Amino acid sequence: MSASSTPVDASGEPIPTSSVLMAASKHIAVRCRPENVAFLNCKKKDPNPEKCLEKGRQVTRCVFNLLKELHQKCPKEMDAYAGCMYYYTNEFDFCRKEQEAFEGACPISE
């Protein structure tokens, strides 16, 4: 993968690689917070993994939908930021310029 492209599947949807997830991490933390909190609370209440599968699916669905939305809204900036994160092994400090452009094009919001 080059530093300027995010891996996408055959339908053009972003593939949630570590660099894509790291680039979108602030958005995920804000937008998928309720789903994450519900999942963690479920895990706290019951150590049986089967009891929280649906909550886990809700987290996954939220993240996938958010990635699709971000990729549609600001593909160039997202691709540049995720590409930089990939190139620098997910080190935020080396990608501040791309992060600023990405967060400017796709502001973090609830």
N, C-alpha and C positions, 0 to 999 in steps of 0.2 A: 504494500500500500504506500503510495506516495504521501508526502507531507500535506498535499492539498486535497485529498479525497477521503471520504468516509466510506467504509465498506457498506454496500447496499446489496440487498437480495435481488432476485430476478424481477420482482415487482417494483423495485425502486425504494423499498423501505429500508431504513438504517438498521444494520445488524448491531446488536448491543455488545460490542467488544468492550474490553476494559477501558480503552481510551475514549470511546463514545460515552460510556457510563460516567467516567471521571469528568469529562467535559460538561456533561449535563447534571452533575451531582448537586449543584446548588438548586437548580430547577426541580430536581427530583425531591430534594429535602423539603422544599416548600409545597409543591403541588401534590405529592403523594404522602404527605405527613399523616393524614387521617388513616390511610390504609396501612402504613407502616406501624403506627401506634396500635391499631387494632390487632395486627399480626403479633407484635411483641407482647401485648397484653394476653393474647391467647396462649402464646408459648409460655408465659409466666405462670398462667393458671393451670396448664396441663402439659406435662412433659411428653405426652404421647404425640409424635409428629402427625399422625393421621387426623387428629382433632383440629389441626390448624391449616389443613390443605387449602380449603376455600379462601381463607384469609390470605394465604400466600399467593393464590391465583389472582386475588384482587390487587395485591401489590404489583405483581408482574404485569397485569393488564394496564394498570395506571402508568407504569414506566413505559411500556410499549406505546401506549396512546400518546404520552407526552413526547417521546422521541419522534414519533411520526409528525406530531404538530410542530415541533421545533425544526425538523428537517424540511417541512413545507414552508414555514414562516421565514427562516433564515438559513437556507442550505449552504450558501457560500461561507458564511461566518462559522457555522457549526462544523463544516468540513475542514476549514482551516484550523480551528481550535482542536478538534479531535485528531487531525493529522499531526499537528504539533505535539499533542500529548502522546501519540503513538511513537513519533520519532524520538522524543525525549523520555520514553519509558514512564509516562504519567507523572512527570515532575512539573508541578504547576509553575514553579519559579521561572522556568525557561519559556513559558507560553503566556505571559501576562498581556502582551500586545494582542494576541489572538483572543484571549479571554475577554479583554475589554471590548473588542469589536463584536464578539458574540453576544455579550451581555448588553451591549448598546443596541444591537439589532433585535435581540429577543430578551427584553427585560424580564427579570425574575418577578413573577407575580402569582398570586393565589388563584 
